Structure formats: C-alpha cells, structure tokens
Amino acid sequence: MAAMQSASISAFDCDVIREAFRKSVVEENIPTDRWRDHAATLIRTFTGSDDIDPDMLAWIVQK
C-alpha cells in the first residue's frame, strides 16, 4: 500500500476514497467508461488538489 500514500493522503484516506467510489458507482449506476473521471473527481474533492497520482487512481477504479 506504500504506493497509495503521499504527503497529503494516507493509506486510510485512500481506503475511504475507494469505498466512497465503490458505493457511488453502485448507487448512481455509473458506467465503467466513466469510472476514472468519477474517481478523479472524488480525489480532487477530498484533497482539494488537481494533482492526482495515476497509481492511486488506477487502484481506486480496479475491480
């Protein structure tokens, strides 16, 4: 999980974002082709930054 950590996002925070992503995908019936954009929006909202780690984004959207 070391790859999921950064100076501002802990492993716990990554788990929170991932669970929020999974729940919202189901509740909002978001199609797979929109998952990356949706996850990026969640990360930006949570961190307040436009800088998104591509490894974290890939981890969040993996099945």
CHARMM internal coordinates of N, CA and C (Angstrom, degrees):
IC EDIT
DIST 1 N 1 CA 1.4447
DIST 1 CA 1 C 1.5154
ANGL 1 N 1 CA 1 C 111.67
DIST 1 C 2 N 1.3167
ANGL 1 CA 1 C 2 N 118.12
DIHE 1 N 1 CA 1 C 2 N -1.89
DIST 2 N 2 CA 1.4561
ANGL 1 C 2 N 2 CA 121.60
DIHE 1 CA 1 C 2 N 2 CA -178.82
DIST 2 CA 2 C 1.5252
ANGL 2 N 2 CA 2 C 111.39
DIHE 1 C 2 N 2 CA 2 C -58.54
DIST 2 C 3 N 1.3153
ANGL 2 CA 2 C 3 N 117.17
DIHE 2 N 2 CA 2 C 3 N -33.06
DIST 3 N 3 CA 1.4623
ANGL 2 C 3 N 3 CA 120.06
DIHE 2 CA 2 C 3 N 3 CA 179.75
DIST 3 CA 3 C 1.5213
ANGL 3 N 3 CA 3 C 111.80
DIHE 2 C 3 N 3 CA 3 C -68.41
DIST 3 C 4 N 1.3136
ANGL 3 CA 3 C 4 N 117.23
DIHE 3 N 3 CA 3 C 4 N -18.39
DIST 4 N 4 CA 1.4507
ANGL 3 C 4 N 4 CA 120.97
DIHE 3 CA 3 C 4 N 4 CA -178.53
DIST 4 CA 4 C 1.5249
ANGL 4 N 4 CA 4 C 112.11
DIHE 3 C 4 N 4 CA 4 C -85.29
DIST 4 C 5 N 1.3089
ANGL 4 CA 4 C 5 N 117.84
DIHE 4 N 4 CA 4 C 5 N -7.19
DIST 5 N 5 CA 1.4473
ANGL 4 C 5 N 5 CA 120.66
DIHE 4 CA 4 C 5 N 5 CA -175.98
DIST 5 CA 5 C 1.5134
ANGL 5 N 5 CA 5 C 110.94
DIHE 4 C 5 N 5 CA 5 C -97.99
DIST 5 C 6 N 1.3079
ANGL 5 CA 5 C 6 N 115.99
DIHE 5 N 5 CA 5 C 6 N 147.85
DIST 6 N 6 CA 1.4521
ANGL 5 C 6 N 6 CA 121.98
DIHE 5 CA 5 C 6 N 6 CA 171.40
DIST 6 CA 6 C 1.5124
ANGL 6 N 6 CA 6 C 106.79
DIHE 5 C 6 N 6 CA 6 C -142.69
DIST 6 C 7 N 1.2971
ANGL 6 CA 6 C 7 N 116.89
DIHE 6 N 6 CA 6 C 7 N -177.02
DIST 7 N 7 CA 1.4572
ANGL 6 C 7 N 7 CA 120.58
DIHE 6 CA 6 C 7 N 7 CA -177.96
DIST 7 CA 7 C 1.5242
ANGL 7 N 7 CA 7 C 111.58
DIHE 6 C 7 N 7 CA 7 C -61.01
DIST 7 C 8 N 1.3350
ANGL 7 CA 7 C 8 N 117.84
DIHE 7 N 7 CA 7 C 8 N -29.77
DIST 8 N 8 CA 1.4527
ANGL 7 C 8 N 8 CA 119.91
DIHE 7 CA 7 C 8 N 8 CA -175.60
DIST 8 CA 8 C 1.5234
ANGL 8 N 8 CA 8 C 114.50
DIHE 7 C 8 N 8 CA 8 C -112.66
DIST 8 C 9 N 1.3154
ANGL 8 CA 8 C 9 N 118.05
DIHE 8 N 8 CA 8 C 9 N -8.63
DIST 9 N 9 CA 1.4629
ANGL 8 C 9 N 9 CA 120.57
DIHE 8 CA 8 C 9 N 9 CA -177.70
DIST 9 CA 9 C 1.5228
ANGL 9 N 9 CA 9 C 109.52
DIHE 8 C 9 N 9 CA 9 C -124.99
DIST 9 C 10 N 1.3177
ANGL 9 CA 9 C 10 N 115.44
DIHE 9 N 9 CA 9 C 10 N 118.34
DIST 10 N 10 CA 1.4635
ANGL 9 C 10 N 10 CA 120.33
DIHE 9 CA 9 C 10 N 10 CA 178.90
DIST 10 CA 10 C 1.5268
ANGL 10 N 10 CA 10 C 109.90
DIHE 9 C 10 N 10 CA 10 C -84.57
DIST 10 C 11 N 1.3068
ANGL 10 CA 10 C 11 N 115.68
DIHE 10 N 10 CA 10 C 11 N 168.97
DIST 11 N 11 CA 1.4667
ANGL 10 C 11 N 11 CA 120.80
DIHE 10 CA 10 C 11 N 11 CA 175.98
DIST 11 CA 11 C 1.5251
ANGL 11 N 11 CA 11 C 109.96
DIHE 10 C 11 N 11 CA 11 C -60.77
DIST 11 C 12 N 1.3240
ANGL 11 CA 11 C 12 N 116.56
DIHE 11 N 11 CA 11 C 12 N -39.01
DIST 12 N 12 CA 1.4652
ANGL 11 C 12 N 12 CA 120.93
DIHE 11 CA 11 C 12 N 12 CA 177.81
DIST 12 CA 12 C 1.5265
ANGL 12 N 12 CA 12 C 110.07
DIHE 11 C 12 N 12 CA 12 C -61.40
DIST 12 C 13 N 1.3424
ANGL 12 CA 12 C 13 N 116.46
DIHE 12 N 12 CA 12 C 13 N -45.29
DIST 13 N 13 CA 1.4615
ANGL 12 C 13 N 13 CA 120.57
DIHE 12 CA 12 C 13 N 13 CA 178.59
DIST 13 CA 13 C 1.5256
ANGL 13 N 13 CA 13 C 111.28
DIHE 12 C 13 N 13 CA 13 C -59.77
DIST 13 C 14 N 1.3200
ANGL 13 CA 13 C 14 N 116.54
DIHE 13 N 13 CA 13 C 14 N -40.54
DIST 14 N 14 CA 1.4696
ANGL 13 C 14 N 14 CA 120.80
DIHE 13 CA 13 C 14 N 14 CA 177.86
DIST 14 CA 14 C 1.5212
ANGL 14 N 14 CA 14 C 110.73
DIHE 13 C 14 N 14 CA 14 C -61.36
DIST 14 C 15 N 1.3198
ANGL 14 CA 14 C 15 N 116.39
DIHE 14 N 14 CA 14 C 15 N -41.55
DIST 15 N 15 CA 1.4663
ANGL 14 C 15 N 15 CA 120.10
DIHE 14 CA 14 C 15 N 15 CA 177.81
DIST 15 CA 15 C 1.5237
ANGL 15 N 15 CA 15 C 111.00
DIHE 14 C 15 N 15 CA 15 C -63.43
DIST 15 C 16 N 1.3262
ANGL 15 CA 15 C 16 N 116.55
DIHE 15 N 15 CA 15 C 16 N -41.01
DIST 16 N 16 CA 1.4650
ANGL 15 C 16 N 16 CA 121.09
DIHE 15 CA 15 C 16 N 16 CA 178.85
DIST 16 CA 16 C 1.5286
ANGL 16 N 16 CA 16 C 110.06
DIHE 15 C 16 N 16 CA 16 C -61.87
DIST 16 C 17 N 1.3281
ANGL 16 CA 16 C 17 N 116.24
DIHE 16 N 16 CA 16 C 17 N -46.57
DIST 17 N 17 CA 1.4678
ANGL 16 C 17 N 17 CA 120.33
DIHE 16 CA 16 C 17 N 17 CA 179.19
DIST 17 CA 17 C 1.5255
ANGL 17 N 17 CA 17 C 110.61
DIHE 16 C 17 N 17 CA 17 C -62.36
DIST 17 C 18 N 1.3298
ANGL 17 CA 17 C 18 N 116.65
DIHE 17 N 17 CA 17 C 18 N -42.51
DIST 18 N 18 CA 1.4704
ANGL 17 C 18 N 18 CA 120.06
DIHE 17 CA 17 C 18 N 18 CA -178.94
DIST 18 CA 18 C 1.5280
ANGL 18 N 18 CA 18 C 111.28
DIHE 17 C 18 N 18 CA 18 C -64.14
DIST 18 C 19 N 1.3151
ANGL 18 CA 18 C 19 N 117.14
DIHE 18 N 18 CA 18 C 19 N -42.77
DIST 19 N 19 CA 1.4662
ANGL 18 C 19 N 19 CA 119.74
DIHE 18 CA 18 C 19 N 19 CA 179.01
DIST 19 CA 19 C 1.5218
ANGL 19 N 19 CA 19 C 111.11
DIHE 18 C 19 N 19 CA 19 C -66.92
DIST 19 C 20 N 1.3339
ANGL 19 CA 19 C 20 N 117.50
DIHE 19 N 19 CA 19 C 20 N -38.51
DIST 20 N 20 CA 1.4651
ANGL 19 C 20 N 20 CA 120.79
DIHE 19 CA 19 C 20 N 20 CA 176.19
DIST 20 CA 20 C 1.5277
ANGL 20 N 20 CA 20 C 110.11
DIHE 19 C 20 N 20 CA 20 C -63.21
DIST 20 C 21 N 1.3279
ANGL 20 CA 20 C 21 N 115.79
DIHE 20 N 20 CA 20 C 21 N -40.26
DIST 21 N 21 CA 1.4632
ANGL 20 C 21 N 21 CA 120.90
DIHE 20 CA 20 C 21 N 21 CA 177.56
DIST 21 CA 21 C 1.5268
ANGL 21 N 21 CA 21 C 110.30
DIHE 20 C 21 N 21 CA 21 C -60.98
DIST 21 C 22 N 1.3140
ANGL 21 CA 21 C 22 N 116.70
DIHE 21 N 21 CA 21 C 22 N -51.49
DIST 22 N 22 CA 1.4692
ANGL 21 C 22 N 22 CA 120.79
DIHE 21 CA 21 C 22 N 22 CA -177.89
DIST 22 CA 22 C 1.5251
ANGL 22 N 22 CA 22 C 111.55
DIHE 21 C 22 N 22 CA 22 C -59.00
DIST 22 C 23 N 1.3202
ANGL 22 CA 22 C 23 N 115.91
DIHE 22 N 22 CA 22 C 23 N -44.53
DIST 23 N 23 CA 1.4590
ANGL 22 C 23 N 23 CA 120.39
DIHE 22 CA 22 C 23 N 23 CA -179.01
DIST 23 CA 23 C 1.5300
ANGL 23 N 23 CA 23 C 110.56
DIHE 22 C 23 N 23 CA 23 C -64.36
DIST 23 C 24 N 1.3197
ANGL 23 CA 23 C 24 N 116.83
DIHE 23 N 23 CA 23 C 24 N -43.91
DIST 24 N 24 CA 1.4619
ANGL 23 C 24 N 24 CA 119.66
DIHE 23 CA 23 C 24 N 24 CA -177.98
DIST 24 CA 24 C 1.5273
ANGL 24 N 24 CA 24 C 112.07
DIHE 23 C 24 N 24 CA 24 C -68.83
DIST 24 C 25 N 1.3219
ANGL 24 CA 24 C 25 N 117.50
DIHE 24 N 24 CA 24 C 25 N -34.14
DIST 25 N 25 CA 1.4694
ANGL 24 C 25 N 25 CA 120.83
DIHE 24 CA 24 C 25 N 25 CA 177.48
DIST 25 CA 25 C 1.5262
ANGL 25 N 25 CA 25 C 110.11
DIHE 24 C 25 N 25 CA 25 C -61.14
DIST 25 C 26 N 1.3160
ANGL 25 CA 25 C 26 N 116.35
DIHE 25 N 25 CA 25 C 26 N -42.44
DIST 26 N 26 CA 1.4675
ANGL 25 C 26 N 26 CA 120.56
DIHE 25 CA 25 C 26 N 26 CA -180.00
DIST 26 CA 26 C 1.5291
ANGL 26 N 26 CA 26 C 110.56
DIHE 25 C 26 N 26 CA 26 C -71.43
DIST 26 C 27 N 1.3367
ANGL 26 CA 26 C 27 N 116.69
DIHE 26 N 26 CA 26 C 27 N -49.29
DIST 27 N 27 CA 1.4617
ANGL 26 C 27 N 27 CA 120.45
DIHE 26 CA 26 C 27 N 27 CA -176.12
DIST 27 CA 27 C 1.5236
ANGL 27 N 27 CA 27 C 112.91
DIHE 26 C 27 N 27 CA 27 C -65.01
DIST 27 C 28 N 1.3349
ANGL 27 CA 27 C 28 N 116.70
DIHE 27 N 27 CA 27 C 28 N -37.03
DIST 28 N 28 CA 1.4586
ANGL 27 C 28 N 28 CA 120.82
DIHE 27 CA 27 C 28 N 28 CA -177.06
DIST 28 CA 28 C 1.5268
ANGL 28 N 28 CA 28 C 112.61
DIHE 27 C 28 N 28 CA 28 C -97.49
DIST 28 C 29 N 1.3473
ANGL 28 CA 28 C 29 N 115.58
DIHE 28 N 28 CA 28 C 29 N 0.83
DIST 29 N 29 CA 1.4697
ANGL 28 C 29 N 29 CA 121.43
DIHE 28 CA 28 C 29 N 29 CA 178.95
DIST 29 CA 29 C 1.5332
ANGL 29 N 29 CA 29 C 111.38
DIHE 28 C 29 N 29 CA 29 C 51.20
DIST 29 C 30 N 1.3286
ANGL 29 CA 29 C 30 N 115.28
DIHE 29 N 29 CA 29 C 30 N 51.58
DIST 30 N 30 CA 1.4637
ANGL 29 C 30 N 30 CA 121.75
DIHE 29 CA 29 C 30 N 30 CA -177.54
DIST 30 CA 30 C 1.5267
ANGL 30 N 30 CA 30 C 109.19
DIHE 29 C 30 N 30 CA 30 C -79.46
DIST 30 C 31 N 1.3304
ANGL 30 CA 30 C 31 N 117.47
DIHE 30 N 30 CA 30 C 31 N 126.43
DIST 31 N 31 CA 1.4685
ANGL 30 C 31 N 31 CA 120.13
DIHE 30 CA 30 C 31 N 31 CA 179.88
DIST 31 CA 31 C 1.5279
ANGL 31 N 31 CA 31 C 111.82
DIHE 30 C 31 N 31 CA 31 C -67.99
DIST 31 C 32 N 1.3031
ANGL 31 CA 31 C 32 N 116.04
DIHE 31 N 31 CA 31 C 32 N 152.03
DIST 32 N 32 CA 1.4620
ANGL 31 C 32 N 32 CA 123.12
DIHE 31 CA 31 C 32 N 32 CA -176.11
DIST 32 CA 32 C 1.5256
ANGL 32 N 32 CA 32 C 112.66
DIHE 31 C 32 N 32 CA 32 C -54.06
DIST 32 C 33 N 1.3025
ANGL 32 CA 32 C 33 N 117.68
DIHE 32 N 32 CA 32 C 33 N -37.03
DIST 33 N 33 CA 1.4678
ANGL 32 C 33 N 33 CA 119.64
DIHE 32 CA 32 C 33 N 33 CA -177.39
DIST 33 CA 33 C 1.5316
ANGL 33 N 33 CA 33 C 113.43
DIHE 32 C 33 N 33 CA 33 C -69.73
DIST 33 C 34 N 1.3203
ANGL 33 CA 33 C 34 N 117.86
DIHE 33 N 33 CA 33 C 34 N -10.57
DIST 34 N 34 CA 1.4668
ANGL 33 C 34 N 34 CA 121.73
DIHE 33 CA 33 C 34 N 34 CA 177.07
DIST 34 CA 34 C 1.5198
ANGL 34 N 34 CA 34 C 112.70
DIHE 33 C 34 N 34 CA 34 C -105.19
DIST 34 C 35 N 1.3373
ANGL 34 CA 34 C 35 N 118.36
DIHE 34 N 34 CA 34 C 35 N 0.18
DIST 35 N 35 CA 1.4630
ANGL 34 C 35 N 35 CA 121.88
DIHE 34 CA 34 C 35 N 35 CA -175.89
DIST 35 CA 35 C 1.5219
ANGL 35 N 35 CA 35 C 113.28
DIHE 34 C 35 N 35 CA 35 C -59.58
DIST 35 C 36 N 1.3314
ANGL 35 CA 35 C 36 N 117.78
DIHE 35 N 35 CA 35 C 36 N -46.05
DIST 36 N 36 CA 1.4734
ANGL 35 C 36 N 36 CA 120.72
DIHE 35 CA 35 C 36 N 36 CA -176.97
DIST 36 CA 36 C 1.5297
ANGL 36 N 36 CA 36 C 110.91
DIHE 35 C 36 N 36 CA 36 C -61.99
DIST 36 C 37 N 1.3182
ANGL 36 CA 36 C 37 N 117.25
DIHE 36 N 36 CA 36 C 37 N -43.90
DIST 37 N 37 CA 1.4648
ANGL 36 C 37 N 37 CA 120.38
DIHE 36 CA 36 C 37 N 37 CA 178.53
DIST 37 CA 37 C 1.5236
ANGL 37 N 37 CA 37 C 111.03
DIHE 36 C 37 N 37 CA 37 C -64.55
DIST 37 C 38 N 1.3142
ANGL 37 CA 37 C 38 N 115.75
DIHE 37 N 37 CA 37 C 38 N -41.09
DIST 38 N 38 CA 1.4638
ANGL 37 C 38 N 38 CA 120.15
DIHE 37 CA 37 C 38 N 38 CA 179.70
DIST 38 CA 38 C 1.5286
ANGL 38 N 38 CA 38 C 110.94
DIHE 37 C 38 N 38 CA 38 C -64.84
DIST 38 C 39 N 1.3247
ANGL 38 CA 38 C 39 N 116.69
DIHE 38 N 38 CA 38 C 39 N -44.71
DIST 39 N 39 CA 1.4664
ANGL 38 C 39 N 39 CA 120.68
DIHE 38 CA 38 C 39 N 39 CA 178.19
DIST 39 CA 39 C 1.5227
ANGL 39 N 39 CA 39 C 110.75
DIHE 38 C 39 N 39 CA 39 C -63.00
DIST 39 C 40 N 1.3219
ANGL 39 CA 39 C 40 N 117.30
DIHE 39 N 39 CA 39 C 40 N -41.04
DIST 40 N 40 CA 1.4661
ANGL 39 C 40 N 40 CA 120.90
DIHE 39 CA 39 C 40 N 40 CA 178.75
DIST 40 CA 40 C 1.5267
ANGL 40 N 40 CA 40 C 110.75
DIHE 39 C 40 N 40 CA 40 C -61.56
DIST 40 C 41 N 1.3145
ANGL 40 CA 40 C 41 N 116.80
DIHE 40 N 40 CA 40 C 41 N -39.60
DIST 41 N 41 CA 1.4618
ANGL 40 C 41 N 41 CA 120.71
DIHE 40 CA 40 C 41 N 41 CA 177.53
DIST 41 CA 41 C 1.5219
ANGL 41 N 41 CA 41 C 110.98
DIHE 40 C 41 N 41 CA 41 C -63.71
DIST 41 C 42 N 1.3239
ANGL 41 CA 41 C 42 N 117.31
DIHE 41 N 41 CA 41 C 42 N -42.89
DIST 42 N 42 CA 1.4645
ANGL 41 C 42 N 42 CA 120.57
DIHE 41 CA 41 C 42 N 42 CA 177.50
DIST 42 CA 42 C 1.5264
ANGL 42 N 42 CA 42 C 111.25
DIHE 41 C 42 N 42 CA 42 C -61.63
DIST 42 C 43 N 1.3198
ANGL 42 CA 42 C 43 N 116.72
DIHE 42 N 42 CA 42 C 43 N -43.20
DIST 43 N 43 CA 1.4654
ANGL 42 C 43 N 43 CA 120.67
DIHE 42 CA 42 C 43 N 43 CA 179.95
DIST 43 CA 43 C 1.5281
ANGL 43 N 43 CA 43 C 109.95
DIHE 42 C 43 N 43 CA 43 C -63.13
DIST 43 C 44 N 1.3268
ANGL 43 CA 43 C 44 N 116.93
DIHE 43 N 43 CA 43 C 44 N -46.23
DIST 44 N 44 CA 1.4713
ANGL 43 C 44 N 44 CA 120.55
DIHE 43 CA 43 C 44 N 44 CA 179.06
DIST 44 CA 44 C 1.5237
ANGL 44 N 44 CA 44 C 111.21
DIHE 43 C 44 N 44 CA 44 C -60.53
DIST 44 C 45 N 1.3215
ANGL 44 CA 44 C 45 N 116.58
DIHE 44 N 44 CA 44 C 45 N -42.62
DIST 45 N 45 CA 1.4602
ANGL 44 C 45 N 45 CA 121.00
DIHE 44 CA 44 C 45 N 45 CA 179.55
DIST 45 CA 45 C 1.5209
ANGL 45 N 45 CA 45 C 110.84
DIHE 44 C 45 N 45 CA 45 C -63.50
DIST 45 C 46 N 1.3115
ANGL 45 CA 45 C 46 N 116.66
DIHE 45 N 45 CA 45 C 46 N -44.16
DIST 46 N 46 CA 1.4644
ANGL 45 C 46 N 46 CA 121.69
DIHE 45 CA 45 C 46 N 46 CA -177.61
DIST 46 CA 46 C 1.5211
ANGL 46 N 46 CA 46 C 111.71
DIHE 45 C 46 N 46 CA 46 C -68.41
DIST 46 C 47 N 1.3355
ANGL 46 CA 46 C 47 N 117.22
DIHE 46 N 46 CA 46 C 47 N -41.94
DIST 47 N 47 CA 1.4674
ANGL 46 C 47 N 47 CA 121.04
DIHE 46 CA 46 C 47 N 47 CA -173.77
DIST 47 CA 47 C 1.5177
ANGL 47 N 47 CA 47 C 113.81
DIHE 46 C 47 N 47 CA 47 C -93.79
DIST 47 C 48 N 1.3258
ANGL 47 CA 47 C 48 N 116.74
DIHE 47 N 47 CA 47 C 48 N -22.80
DIST 48 N 48 CA 1.4569
ANGL 47 C 48 N 48 CA 119.40
DIHE 47 CA 47 C 48 N 48 CA -175.28
DIST 48 CA 48 C 1.5172
ANGL 48 N 48 CA 48 C 112.84
DIHE 47 C 48 N 48 CA 48 C 73.92
DIST 48 C 49 N 1.3188
ANGL 48 CA 48 C 49 N 116.75
DIHE 48 N 48 CA 48 C 49 N 17.30
DIST 49 N 49 CA 1.4614
ANGL 48 C 49 N 49 CA 121.82
DIHE 48 CA 48 C 49 N 49 CA -177.43
DIST 49 CA 49 C 1.5216
ANGL 49 N 49 CA 49 C 110.31
DIHE 48 C 49 N 49 CA 49 C -127.72
DIST 49 C 50 N 1.3276
ANGL 49 CA 49 C 50 N 115.72
DIHE 49 N 49 CA 49 C 50 N 146.71
DIST 50 N 50 CA 1.4650
ANGL 49 C 50 N 50 CA 120.24
DIHE 49 CA 49 C 50 N 50 CA 175.44
DIST 50 CA 50 C 1.5184
ANGL 50 N 50 CA 50 C 112.02
DIHE 49 C 50 N 50 CA 50 C -86.48
DIST 50 C 51 N 1.3333
ANGL 50 CA 50 C 51 N 117.13
DIHE 50 N 50 CA 50 C 51 N -7.13
DIST 51 N 51 CA 1.4620
ANGL 50 C 51 N 51 CA 122.54
DIHE 50 CA 50 C 51 N 51 CA -179.79
DIST 51 CA 51 C 1.5284
ANGL 51 N 51 CA 51 C 109.12
DIHE 50 C 51 N 51 CA 51 C -82.91
DIST 51 C 52 N 1.3381
ANGL 51 CA 51 C 52 N 116.45
DIHE 51 N 51 CA 51 C 52 N 110.44
DIST 52 N 52 CA 1.4633
ANGL 51 C 52 N 52 CA 121.35
DIHE 51 CA 51 C 52 N 52 CA -176.57
DIST 52 CA 52 C 1.5165
ANGL 52 N 52 CA 52 C 109.68
DIHE 51 C 52 N 52 CA 52 C -116.53
DIST 52 C 53 N 1.3165
ANGL 52 CA 52 C 53 N 115.77
DIHE 52 N 52 CA 52 C 53 N 127.47
DIST 53 N 53 CA 1.4636
ANGL 52 C 53 N 53 CA 121.81
DIHE 52 CA 52 C 53 N 53 CA 177.44
DIST 53 CA 53 C 1.5329
ANGL 53 N 53 CA 53 C 108.13
DIHE 52 C 53 N 53 CA 53 C -70.52
DIST 53 C 54 N 1.3252
ANGL 53 CA 53 C 54 N 118.68
DIHE 53 N 53 CA 53 C 54 N 119.02
DIST 54 N 54 CA 1.4678
ANGL 53 C 54 N 54 CA 120.55
DIHE 53 CA 53 C 54 N 54 CA -178.22
DIST 54 CA 54 C 1.5288
ANGL 54 N 54 CA 54 C 113.31
DIHE 53 C 54 N 54 CA 54 C -62.35
DIST 54 C 55 N 1.3351
ANGL 54 CA 54 C 55 N 117.51
DIHE 54 N 54 CA 54 C 55 N -30.19
DIST 55 N 55 CA 1.4691
ANGL 54 C 55 N 55 CA 120.21
DIHE 54 CA 54 C 55 N 55 CA 177.39
DIST 55 CA 55 C 1.5235
ANGL 55 N 55 CA 55 C 110.78
DIHE 54 C 55 N 55 CA 55 C -68.61
DIST 55 C 56 N 1.3241
ANGL 55 CA 55 C 56 N 116.52
DIHE 55 N 55 CA 55 C 56 N -39.90
DIST 56 N 56 CA 1.4560
ANGL 55 C 56 N 56 CA 120.13
DIHE 55 CA 55 C 56 N 56 CA 178.33
DIST 56 CA 56 C 1.5275
ANGL 56 N 56 CA 56 C 109.89
DIHE 55 C 56 N 56 CA 56 C -66.50
DIST 56 C 57 N 1.3164
ANGL 56 CA 56 C 57 N 116.86
DIHE 56 N 56 CA 56 C 57 N -42.18
DIST 57 N 57 CA 1.4607
ANGL 56 C 57 N 57 CA 121.01
DIHE 56 CA 56 C 57 N 57 CA 178.36
DIST 57 CA 57 C 1.5291
ANGL 57 N 57 CA 57 C 110.70
DIHE 56 C 57 N 57 CA 57 C -60.04
DIST 57 C 58 N 1.3211
ANGL 57 CA 57 C 58 N 116.83
DIHE 57 N 57 CA 57 C 58 N -44.88
DIST 58 N 58 CA 1.4687
ANGL 57 C 58 N 58 CA 121.30
DIHE 57 CA 57 C 58 N 58 CA 178.68
DIST 58 CA 58 C 1.5224
ANGL 58 N 58 CA 58 C 110.97
DIHE 57 C 58 N 58 CA 58 C -62.86
DIST 58 C 59 N 1.3254
ANGL 58 CA 58 C 59 N 117.47
DIHE 58 N 58 CA 58 C 59 N -39.77
DIST 59 N 59 CA 1.4655
ANGL 58 C 59 N 59 CA 121.83
DIHE 58 CA 58 C 59 N 59 CA 179.77
DIST 59 CA 59 C 1.5273
ANGL 59 N 59 CA 59 C 110.97
DIHE 58 C 59 N 59 CA 59 C -65.42
DIST 59 C 60 N 1.3171
ANGL 59 CA 59 C 60 N 116.59
DIHE 59 N 59 CA 59 C 60 N -41.22
DIST 60 N 60 CA 1.4624
ANGL 59 C 60 N 60 CA 120.60
DIHE 59 CA 59 C 60 N 60 CA -178.49
DIST 60 CA 60 C 1.5257
ANGL 60 N 60 CA 60 C 111.33
DIHE 59 C 60 N 60 CA 60 C -64.84
DIST 60 C 61 N 1.3211
ANGL 60 CA 60 C 61 N 117.83
DIHE 60 N 60 CA 60 C 61 N -41.16
DIST 61 N 61 CA 1.4683
ANGL 60 C 61 N 61 CA 119.92
DIHE 60 CA 60 C 61 N 61 CA -174.98
DIST 61 CA 61 C 1.5234
ANGL 61 N 61 CA 61 C 114.44
DIHE 60 C 61 N 61 CA 61 C -87.82
DIST 61 C 62 N 1.3324
ANGL 61 CA 61 C 62 N 117.94
DIHE 61 N 61 CA 61 C 62 N -6.30
DIST 62 N 62 CA 1.4698
ANGL 61 C 62 N 62 CA 118.63
DIHE 61 CA 61 C 62 N 62 CA -179.90
DIST 62 CA 62 C 1.5191
ANGL 62 N 62 CA 62 C 110.41
DIHE 61 C 62 N 62 CA 62 C -65.24
DIST 62 C 63 N 1.3276
ANGL 62 CA 62 C 63 N 115.43
DIHE 62 N 62 CA 62 C 63 N 149.12
DIST 63 N 63 CA 1.4731
ANGL 62 C 63 N 63 CA 120.77
DIHE 62 CA 62 C 63 N 63 CA -179.62
DIST 63 CA 63 C 1.4969
ANGL 63 N 63 CA 63 C 110.75
DIHE 62 C 63 N 63 CA 63 C -83.96
END
COOR INIT
IC SEED 1 N 1 CA 1 C
IC BUILD
